[in-house]
Amino acid sequence: MDEIILEVELREETGRIKVKDLRQKGFIPAVVYAAGAASQAIKVPRREFVHLLHEYHLENTLINLKVKNDKKQKTRACLIKEIQYHPVAGNIVHIDFNEISLTKSIKVNVPVMAKGEPVGVKQEGGSLEQILWEIEVECLPTDIPKNIEVDVSQLKLNESIAVKELVLPPKVKVLNDPEAKVLSVVEPLKEEVVAPPVEGEEAQEPEVIKEKKEVPAEEGAPEQGEEKKEKEKEKKEK
């Protein structure tokens, strides 16, 4: 495990205005908490901390804080308790550290990383599904693994890897359910294809056909041609 040393300074700046000025000077206000001792206000160089944050998974990494202007204190072994971000800008506005004992076991979450391409994906068309992205372990602070790598290259379709099959360092104890699945190769989701209707079997809406109705002649009424002949006949007789 890499030894991380972060140089910090004691902080006397308190209050909203002074803390804002501190941030503008390139520092992040922070507090170190320790069991059975008073908390200590410090300031952390922003550039150095952001660099470490990008390089390591700092949430479970042992950080040795070296306080520049505190001659009474030696290097303090700490874990990050919380990182607070600005809700809009997204930059770090405050850090909480927990000082820990290097001789007592602690519980931390360690990320799980898949390594390789499963046979079930490459040859059988399946897809790799990760169920657990982190596992909880217990160990000494100096034995915390950076991550847990899992070789999935031999995993076939419908096969999985459980917690009990993970290969961990000898001094690290896993706390998750041994039978819990971590990674699995599953069949890909199939999209439901709606077949087009067969010709001649389409369900059609009944058509409304508007026809021009013929008005039937009144019963006993002579047709127009016959009526004209009757009138001409009457004229001749007169």
C-alpha positions as a printed Julia matrix, in Angstrom:
238×3 Matrix{Float64}:
    0.0     0.0     0.0
    1.35    3.42   -0.96
    2.21    5.78    1.87
    0.39    9.07    1.35
    1.72   12.14    3.13
   -0.27   15.36    3.0
    1.26   18.53    4.44
   -1.29   20.75    6.17
   -1.25   23.75    8.49
   -3.04   24.64   11.71
   -5.96   26.95   11.07
   -6.85   29.99   13.12
   -9.29   31.4    10.56
  -12.87   30.93   11.72
  -16.08   32.6    10.75
  -17.71   32.92    7.35
  -15.67   35.88    6.04
  -12.28   34.56    7.12
  -13.0    31.07    5.8
  -14.09   32.53    2.45
  -10.81   34.46    2.28
   -8.95   31.25    3.13
  -10.51   29.45    0.17
   -9.59   32.3    -2.17
   -5.96   31.84   -1.11
   -6.01   28.22   -2.29
   -6.79   26.34    0.93
   -9.62   24.06    2.01
  -10.78   24.4     5.64
  -10.76   21.06    7.47
  -11.11   19.46   10.91
   -9.32   16.44   12.4
  -11.36   14.37   14.86
   -9.82   11.9    17.3
  -11.39    9.58   19.86
  -10.96   10.95   23.38
   -9.3    14.16   22.2
  -10.34   17.63   21.11
  -10.83   18.27   17.4
   -8.19   20.31   15.55
   -8.85   22.89   12.83
   -6.46   22.73    9.89
   -6.17   24.08    6.35
   -5.35   21.85    3.39
   -3.66   23.01    0.16
   -6.34   22.65   -2.5
   -4.02   21.74   -5.39
   -2.25   18.93   -3.51
   -5.49   17.46   -2.18
   -7.27   17.47   -5.56
   -4.21   15.76   -7.09
   -4.4    12.97   -4.48
   -8.16   12.71   -4.94
   -7.71   12.0    -8.66
   -4.89    9.51   -8.1
   -6.32    7.49   -5.19
   -9.65    6.29   -3.85
   -9.25    8.53   -0.8
  -12.48    7.52    0.94
  -10.75    4.36    2.28
   -7.09    5.29    1.94
   -4.78    5.93    4.87
   -3.51    9.53    4.79
   -0.65   10.71    6.97
   -1.23   14.36    7.86
    1.97   16.26    8.51
    1.15   19.49   10.34
    3.78   22.07    9.38
    3.41   24.6    12.19
    2.64   22.18   15.03
    5.88   21.07   16.71
    4.05   19.09   19.41
    2.25   16.8    16.97
    3.82   14.01   14.97
    2.4    12.77   11.69
   -1.26   11.87   12.22
   -2.69    8.78   10.53
   -6.18    9.61    9.27
   -9.04    8.46    7.1
  -11.4    10.85    5.38
  -14.72   11.02    7.17
  -16.51   13.38    4.79
  -15.83   15.68    1.85
  -18.32   18.52    1.43
  -18.92   20.02   -2.02
  -20.51   23.31   -3.06
  -24.07   22.5    -4.22
  -23.78   24.65   -7.36
  -20.1    25.1    -8.25
  -19.16   21.54   -7.25
  -15.8    22.49   -5.7
  -14.64   21.15   -2.32
  -15.56   23.48    0.55
  -14.68   21.41    3.65
  -13.04   18.13    4.73
  -13.45   16.06    7.89
  -10.64   13.67    8.9
  -10.75   10.87   11.48
   -7.49   10.1    13.27
   -7.1     6.35   13.75
   -4.84    3.89   15.54
   -2.53    1.86   13.32
   -2.76   -1.11   15.71
   -6.56   -1.49   15.73
   -8.67   -3.07   12.99
  -11.22   -0.9    11.24
  -14.11   -1.52    8.85
  -14.04    0.1     5.41
  -15.65   -0.33    1.99
  -13.33   -1.35   -0.85
  -14.25   -1.06   -4.56
  -14.54   -4.21   -6.7
  -13.01   -4.14  -10.19
  -13.64   -6.74  -12.92
  -10.59   -7.84  -14.9
  -10.71   -9.44  -18.35
  -13.52  -10.24  -20.82
  -15.77  -13.19  -19.93
  -16.09  -16.16  -22.29
  -19.84  -15.81  -21.92
  -19.66  -12.32  -23.38
  -17.07  -12.91  -26.08
  -18.34  -16.26  -27.41
  -21.9   -16.67  -26.15
  -23.31  -13.18  -26.61
  -24.06  -12.53  -22.93
  -23.43   -9.37  -20.95
  -21.47   -8.84  -17.72
  -23.56   -7.61  -14.81
  -21.95   -6.25  -11.64
  -24.15   -6.62   -8.57
  -21.73   -5.45   -5.86
  -19.51   -2.47   -6.62
  -18.03   -2.4    -3.11
  -17.45   -4.94   -0.35
  -17.02   -4.27    3.35
  -13.78   -5.52    4.88
  -12.1    -5.45    8.27
   -8.34   -5.07    8.69
   -5.58   -2.89   10.08
   -5.34    0.57    8.47
   -2.0    -0.35    6.94
   -3.54   -3.4     5.24
   -6.46   -1.7     3.48
   -6.4    -2.81   -0.18
   -6.77   -0.15   -2.86
   -9.37   -2.34   -4.61
  -10.37   -5.97   -5.09
   -9.65   -7.26   -8.6
  -11.78  -10.13   -9.89
  -10.72  -12.19  -12.92
  -13.89  -12.79  -14.94
  -12.26  -14.1   -18.14
  -13.42  -17.73  -17.56
  -16.99  -16.79  -16.65
  -19.54  -18.45  -18.95
  -23.15  -17.56  -19.71
  -25.39  -17.83  -16.61
  -22.38  -18.25  -14.34
  -21.52  -15.92  -11.45
  -18.87  -15.15   -8.84
  -19.9   -14.99   -5.18
  -18.27  -13.11   -2.31
  -16.79  -16.35   -0.93
  -14.85  -16.82   -4.2
  -13.04  -13.48   -4.02
   -9.28  -13.6    -3.53
   -8.36  -11.22   -0.7
   -5.06  -10.35    1.0
   -4.34  -12.7     3.94
   -4.91  -10.07    6.65
   -8.19   -8.79    5.22
  -11.53  -10.2     6.39
  -14.64   -9.75    4.26
  -17.9    -8.92    6.09
  -20.47   -9.37    3.3
  -22.71  -12.42    2.94
  -20.44  -15.17    1.49
  -23.22  -16.33   -0.86
  -23.96  -12.87   -2.25
  -23.3   -12.52   -5.99
  -20.68  -10.01   -7.05
  -20.52  -10.45  -10.83
  -22.57  -12.49  -13.27
  -22.84  -13.14  -17.01
  -26.46  -12.95  -18.06
  -28.36  -13.25  -21.3
  -28.87   -9.89  -22.99
  -32.29   -8.33  -22.78
  -34.26   -9.04  -25.92
  -36.4    -6.31  -27.36
  -39.94   -7.4   -28.08
  -40.49   -7.27  -31.82
  -44.1    -6.74  -32.87
  -44.73   -8.69  -36.08
  -46.61   -6.83  -38.82
  -50.2    -7.99  -39.35
  -50.75  -10.69  -41.98
  -52.36   -9.42  -45.17
  -56.1   -10.0   -45.14
  -56.21  -10.34  -41.35
  -55.94   -6.69  -40.46
  -58.42   -5.5   -37.94
  -60.12   -2.66  -39.72
  -62.39   -0.04  -38.35
  -65.88   -0.24  -39.88
  -66.12    2.4   -42.57
  -68.99    4.84  -42.44
  -70.35    5.07  -45.99
  -72.57    7.98  -46.71
  -74.9     7.2   -49.62
  -77.23    9.6   -51.32
  -80.68    8.17  -50.69
  -83.19    8.16  -53.54
  -86.48    9.65  -52.57
  -89.16    7.21  -53.73
  -92.05    8.62  -55.76
  -95.26    9.05  -53.84
  -97.57    6.15  -54.2
 -100.0     6.71  -57.11
  -98.18    9.81  -58.45
  -97.63    9.66  -62.24
  -94.08    9.91  -63.6
  -93.03   13.23  -65.19
  -93.17   12.0   -68.84
  -96.64   10.48  -68.55
  -98.0    13.62  -66.87
  -96.86   15.72  -69.85
  -98.65   13.4   -72.35
 -101.9    13.62  -70.41
 -101.84   17.44  -70.54
 -101.25   17.49  -74.36
 -104.12   15.06  -74.89
 -106.5    17.31  -72.94
 -105.57   20.33  -75.09
 -106.34   18.47  -78.36
 -109.69   17.34  -77.09
 -110.62   20.95  -76.28
